[in-house]
Amino acid sequence: MNSTTDLQTDADRALKAKHRIVWALGDYAAVAREVIPELGRVLVAESGVGPGDRVLDVAAGTGNASIEAARAGAAVIASDLTPELLEIGRADAARQGIDLTFEEADAEALPYADDSFDVVLSCVGVMFAPHHEVAARELTRAVRPGGRLALINWTPEGFIGQLFATLKRFVPAPPAGVQPPPLWGGEDHVRELLGARVTDLTMERRRLSVDRFASGAEFRDFFRDFYGPTAAAYRGIGDDHERRGELDDALATLGDRHLESGAMDWEYLLVTATVK
């Protein structure tokens, strides 16, 4: 019989496998390219990444921040749990003539030695790791003393936080101990996670203006087809036409509620800190 530790490990592996499947659904590259490209540029600028810096981008997805960091002259590793996203990022970087490394890695068990990087970044990525304290320890462990940590996370109150609140009614409850991603967008939560491991902690709420969608229905259709968590919710509903219609209406209503003069404001939390 497996020990309790073995069972926990098996459960965690199953959870991470599910996460890989979710983020491989749809086409996250389209979201990164058409909706949120600005965020990678903002994160790199605010982190102060420059020539010669050793940079790790955690939960990098298709590399919207990683590629910008490499463009700034840094030596960059883009790490993510989902190999399909890394493959897209690798091809995008090659097309742009940008040199960086893409590696599969779990944000909660980074395969890098302590103090390996000058800067660790995550652009709406590490917030989706299921165990926040574990991920936060890994982020700071990988940074050398005096190095920098910079994150962009969606807030609970902002549009994407409200998207996840909407999806919650249509998906199974997460396993015990799994924390909601938008908690990473709350100042108190981030302060508690990073704790005494950092100094010079700054947190600023900002808004991303998104003018990609002309209506809530257009937003719904795009995110249904391209954004992994939304695609997974629809896949879970399957052929239940009544529930599918309810989700259709809820997402379109959410989009319309946040759309004003042809644009939406998506709130995020910008976090920067120096690691001790």
C-alpha positions in Angstrom: 0.0 0.0 0.0 1.2 3.5 -0.8 2.2 5.7 2.1 0.3 9.0 2.7 3.2 10.9 1.1 3.0 8.7 -2.0 -0.7 9.3 -2.2 -0.2 13.0 -1.9 2.5 12.9 -4.6 0.2 10.9 -6.9 -2.6 13.4 -6.3 -0.3 16.3 -7.1 0.9 14.6 -10.2 -2.7 14.1 -11.4 -3.5 17.7 -10.6 -0.5 19.0 -12.6 -1.4 16.7 -15.5 -4.9 18.2 -15.5 -3.4 21.7 -15.5 -1.3 20.8 -18.5 -4.3 19.7 -20.4 -6.3 22.8 -19.5 -3.6 25.2 -20.7 -3.0 23.2 -23.9 -6.6 23.7 -24.9 -7.6 26.4 -27.3 -4.8 28.8 -28.4 -3.3 30.7 -25.6 -0.8 32.3 -28.1 -3.8 34.1 -29.6 -4.6 35.6 -26.2 -1.0 36.6 -25.5 -0.6 38.1 -29.0 -4.0 39.8 -29.6 -5.2 40.7 -26.1 -2.4 41.1 -23.5 0.9 41.7 -25.4 1.5 45.0 -23.5 1.8 43.1 -20.2 5.1 41.4 -21.1 6.6 44.8 -22.1 5.4 46.4 -18.9 6.8 43.7 -16.7 10.2 43.7 -18.3 10.4 47.5 -18.1 9.4 47.6 -14.4 11.7 44.8 -13.4 14.7 46.7 -14.8 15.9 43.7 -16.9 18.9 44.6 -19.0 22.0 43.3 -20.8 23.7 40.5 -19.0 21.0 39.7 -16.5 20.2 36.1 -15.9 16.4 35.9 -16.0 13.9 33.2 -15.3 10.3 33.6 -16.5 8.1 31.2 -14.4 4.9 29.9 -15.9 5.9 31.8 -19.0 3.3 30.4 -21.3 4.2 31.3 -24.9 6.8 33.8 -23.7 5.2 37.2 -23.9 7.5 38.4 -21.1 10.4 36.1 -21.8 10.9 37.3 -25.4 10.8 40.9 -24.3 13.5 40.2 -21.6 15.7 38.5 -24.2 15.2 41.4 -26.6 16.5 43.7 -23.8 19.7 41.7 -23.8 19.2 39.3 -20.9 20.1 35.6 -20.9 16.6 34.1 -20.4 15.0 30.8 -19.5 11.3 30.6 -20.2 9.8 27.8 -18.1 6.3 26.4 -18.1 4.4 23.3 -17.1 2.8 22.9 -20.5 5.1 21.8 -23.4 2.7 22.8 -26.1 2.9 26.5 -25.0 6.7 26.3 -24.9 6.8 24.9 -28.4 4.8 27.9 -29.7 7.0 30.3 -27.8 10.1 28.7 -29.2 8.8 29.1 -32.8 7.7 32.7 -32.1 11.2 33.6 -30.8 12.9 31.9 -33.7 10.8 33.9 -36.2 11.8 37.1 -34.4 15.4 36.2 -34.3 15.4 36.3 -30.5 17.7 33.9 -28.6 16.4 32.3 -25.4 15.8 28.9 -23.8 12.4 27.3 -23.3 12.3 24.6 -20.7 9.5 22.5 -19.1 9.3 23.1 -15.4 6.8 23.1 -12.5 6.5 26.4 -10.7 6.2 24.5 -7.5 9.4 22.5 -8.0 11.7 24.6 -10.2 14.7 22.5 -11.4 17.2 25.3 -10.7 19.7 25.7 -8.0 19.3 28.3 -5.2 20.4 31.9 -6.2 20.6 31.1 -9.9 19.1 34.2 -11.4 19.4 38.0 -11.2 15.7 38.4 -12.0 12.7 36.1 -11.7 9.5 37.2 -13.6 6.0 35.9 -14.0 3.4 37.5 -16.2 -0.1 36.3 -15.2 1.4 32.8 -14.9 2.6 31.7 -11.4 -0.8 32.8 -10.0 -2.2 29.6 -11.5 0.1 27.3 -9.6 -2.3 25.5 -7.2 -0.3 25.9 -3.9 0.6 29.5 -3.5 3.0 29.3 -0.6 5.0 26.6 -2.3 5.2 28.6 -5.5 6.2 31.8 -3.7 9.1 29.9 -1.9 10.3 28.6 -5.3 10.2 32.1 -6.8 12.4 33.6 -4.1 14.7 30.6 -3.8 15.8 30.9 -7.4 16.8 34.6 -7.1 20.3 35.5 -5.8 20.4 37.8 -2.8 19.9 41.3 -4.0 18.2 40.1 -7.1 14.8 41.2 -8.3 11.3 39.6 -8.4 8.6 41.0 -10.6 5.1 39.7 -11.1 1.9 40.7 -12.9 -1.2 39.1 -11.5 -4.9 39.5 -12.3 -6.9 41.0 -9.3 -10.0 39.3 -7.8 -12.0 42.5 -8.4 -10.8 43.0 -12.0 -12.3 41.6 -15.1 -10.3 38.3 -15.2 -10.9 37.8 -11.5 -14.6 38.1 -12.2 -14.3 35.7 -15.2 -13.0 33.1 -12.8 -15.8 33.9 -10.3 -18.2 33.3 -13.2 -16.6 30.0 -14.3 -16.7 28.7 -10.7 -20.4 28.0 -11.1 -19.8 25.8 -14.1 -16.8 23.7 -13.1 -16.1 21.1 -10.4 -14.7 22.3 -7.1 -10.9 22.1 -6.9 -9.2 19.6 -4.7 -8.7 20.5 -1.0 -5.7 22.9 -0.6 -5.9 24.4 -4.0 -6.1 28.2 -3.8 -7.9 30.5 -6.3 -5.5 32.1 -8.8 -6.8 35.7 -8.4 -5.7 35.7 -4.7 -2.3 36.6 -6.1 -3.8 39.9 -7.2 -4.5 41.0 -3.6 -1.9 43.0 -1.8 -2.3 41.3 1.6 -2.0 37.9 0.1 1.2 38.7 -1.8 2.6 40.4 1.3 1.9 37.2 3.3 3.3 34.9 0.6 6.6 36.8 0.2 7.0 37.7 3.8 10.5 38.2 5.2 12.2 36.8 2.1 12.0 40.1 0.3 12.6 43.8 0.9 11.5 46.9 -1.1 8.2 45.3 -1.9 6.0 47.5 -4.0 2.5 46.7 -5.3 0.5 48.9 -7.7 -2.9 48.2 -9.2 -3.0 49.1 -12.9 -5.4 48.7 -15.8 -4.9 47.1 -19.2 -7.1 48.7 -21.8 -8.5 45.9 -24.1 -10.1 47.0 -27.3 -10.1 43.6 -29.0 -13.8 42.9 -28.5 -16.8 44.8 -29.8 -19.3 43.0 -27.6 -19.6 40.7 -24.7 -20.6 37.9 -27.1 -17.4 38.4 -29.1 -15.4 38.2 -25.9 -17.2 35.0 -25.0 -16.6 33.3 -28.3 -12.9 34.3 -28.4 -12.3 33.0 -24.8 -14.4 29.9 -25.4 -12.2 29.0 -28.3 -8.8 30.2 -27.2 -8.5 30.5 -23.4 -7.7 27.2 -21.7 -9.8 27.6 -18.5 -12.9 28.8 -20.4 -12.5 26.1 -23.1 -12.2 23.5 -20.2 -15.4 24.7 -18.7 -17.2 24.2 -22.0 -15.6 20.8 -22.5 -16.8 19.8 -19.0 -20.4 20.8 -19.7 -20.3 18.7 -22.9 -23.7 18.3 -24.6 -25.8 19.7 -21.7 -27.4 22.4 -23.9 -29.1 24.1 -21.0 -25.9 24.5 -18.9 -24.0 25.6 -22.1 -26.6 28.3 -22.7 -26.3 29.5 -19.1 -22.6 29.8 -19.5 -22.9 31.5 -22.8 -25.2 34.1 -21.3 -23.1 34.6 -18.1 -19.9 35.3 -20.1 -21.6 37.6 -22.6 -23.2 39.5 -19.8 -19.8 39.8 -18.0 -18.2 41.1 -21.2 -21.0 43.7 -21.8 -20.9 44.9 -18.2 -17.2 45.8 -18.5 -17.3 47.1 -22.1 -17.4 50.9 -22.4 -16.8 53.0 -25.4 -15.3 50.0 -27.3 -12.8 49.0 -24.6 -12.5 47.1 -21.3 -10.3 47.9 -18.4 -8.7 44.7 -17.0 -7.1 45.4 -13.6 -3.9 43.7 -12.6 -1.4 44.0 -9.7 2.2 44.8 -10.5 4.5 43.4 -7.9 8.2 44.2 -7.6 10.6 43.3 -4.8 14.3 42.7 -3.9 15.1 39.3 -2.6 17.2 39.0 0.5 
